[in-house]
Amino acid sequence: YPQASTVLVEGIPLPYRSDAKLREFFEQCFEPSTIKAAHVVKDTGKLIELHKEALLLQESLCKAEIAWAKNGQLPEFRPQMTKRFMGERCDAIENYTRDIAEHEQLIRKHRKEIIQASQQEVGGINTMNGFVTFANRREAELAVHLQYSNHSHEWKVSYAPEPEGVDWDDLRQNVGPRLDALRTSLGYGIVMALYVAFLPVCIATTNLAYMIDLGPLQHLWMAIAPSLSLTIFLSFLPTVMINTFDYFFILKSKTWCQLKLQNWYFWFQVFFVILVTAIGTNFFEFVTQVASEPPSLFLLLGRALPEATHFYMSYIILQCTTHAWGLIRSAQLGKFLAARAIFEEEEARDLAEPEDQDYFGIGSRSARATIVLLIGIIFSTLSPVVAVISAAFFFVARLVYGYLIVFAETRKPDLGGAFFVLQMQHLQVGIGIYCILMIGVLWVMAPNNYPAAIVAPSLFYTILRAKSFNEEFLWERLPFREIAFNAHILSTHDTQQVYVQPELHEGFDDDLDMDNMVHRRSSLVTNRQICGSLTAGGYLKGRG
């Protein structure tokens, strides 16, 4: 598999920004025979626009042909269209067919110009990012750990993401280190602003919910109203975060965006789900007080959280409804029913996929599952019923996602365990909160400070074990000894494939069949998924 022997090179200096120069540089660092291929990412913005226009034309042609077929393909019912406002009407099928042929010629011409320009000049349309594929995994592992420059922003070599998850849009950007730092700072600033602005809005919505009178059902409504408003606001949060990450951060792949979402979404829920009753109505005041007087955190949690166990029971029960909502797949069902009126059933099914990756993506799901687990751990001592409800939550989750992931949803790229490891790190954060809470509860409720002092060492032990987990276990890569000495075991079948932008592959036009066109048209619904594999997916070009 090419990912195991491919590295991503970022910050390529200007004199090496071409396929030939990039290969020449690595041939000087390694044996020339070990370099299989080197490709610099090209600026193909205009070519992508032509592809988008061709895909839209193909969809229009598809609709026209299906409409004509439903009318028995009688000549008098042949679809007509007007090309310009108040212009003459013409045959829609012939017009779309002619426009598609013209776009295919333009695409081939522009692709040829890009390839020629990239070969004839250094820099230009060649960006500062690229991929180098080695003949075997040993050299790729060495390449990642070598230092190639005295500047930190040059020759940054890392493991290549999974081909299907490569974010070509981000890699096409020639963004310098200063501009990148500015954009990143703005992105973090927006995320932090969400923390400050979220709580007042959520409290106002909760107070508004309390004003609703449901008569005989008022007691039930009062029980779920706080959890309901919090759940609704938290459901929109991943979309805001994803859009922020996409716009302000330059990431290697869309899967990395999901990992960043998992981390930030988790911490958001730590503050506004687990600690919400201790924070009160002013997040900034809570942070200031804890920063100025760290021991006050024990008292704040010990006094506030034990009185809110019923809130967390309602919250977990309400979270089970998200499982049911995900199992129904209402959004995909609505898309499918709407598309089936125009397209064939198989094409309509492709058009309805995938599900929303903001809320139903692996990052958001992982963060929500971790929070529910932590609620069950943190509050189980105060109220054992919380642990029972949490167990029921995960029982339902196992049934729902055991079906969805295997049988219903489309395959998504992964990072080889990064999501699970991040969950384990978050779990250790929750255990630390549990220790702080119980120390605070004993400090507040015990007749003296001896019980709190007895259990206080557990917090230090938890911190040490978390530090050990993060530093001692090197899970992200194999020891070089195993790669070098066991090459015959780790080697896989050579597929003769390398990383290449999909729009530059000559066979890509052959992929513009109806199924792929429908899938990419569905991706135009959001700015993040324009033309499917053109912008977010990788394409492996065969050689030989």
WOGI-V126314 format. One record per pair of residues at least 6 apart in sequence whose C-alpha atoms are under 6 Angstrom apart, sorted by the first residue. I is the first residue (numbers start at 1). J is the second residue. Records with the same first field share a line. If there is no record, write none. Layout:
I=J, J
This chain:
5=133, 134, 136, 137, 140
6=132, 133, 160
7=131, 132, 158, 159, 160
8=131, 157, 158, 159, 160
9=129, 130, 131, 156, 157
10=129, 155, 156
11=128, 153, 154, 155
12=128, 154, 155
14=123
16=22
17=122, 123, 126
18=40, 122
19=38, 39, 40
23=38
34=134, 135
35=134, 135
36=133, 134, 135
37=132, 133
38=131, 132
39=130, 131
40=129, 130
41=127, 129, 130
42=125, 126, 127
43=125, 172
54=100
55=517
61=93, 96
68=78
79=92
80=90, 91, 92
81=89, 90, 92
82=89
127=174
144=157, 158
148=155
163=538
164=537, 538
165=253, 254, 413, 537
166=253, 536, 537, 538
167=252, 253, 254, 536
168=535
169=535
170=250
183=248
184=248, 249
187=248
206=226, 229
227=315
238=358, 359
239=358
258=363
259=363
261=363
262=363, 364, 367
266=367
278=300, 301, 304
279=286
290=297
298=436, 440
299=440
301=437
302=437, 440, 441
313=386
332=352
335=352
336=348, 349, 352
339=348
340=348
347=515
350=519
351=518, 519, 522
374=430
376=386, 387, 390
378=434
380=386, 387
435=459
439=452
442=452
443=449, 452
496=542, 543
497=540, 541, 542
498=540, 541
499=540
500=539, 540, 541
502=539
520=531, 532
523=529, 530, 531, 532
524=530
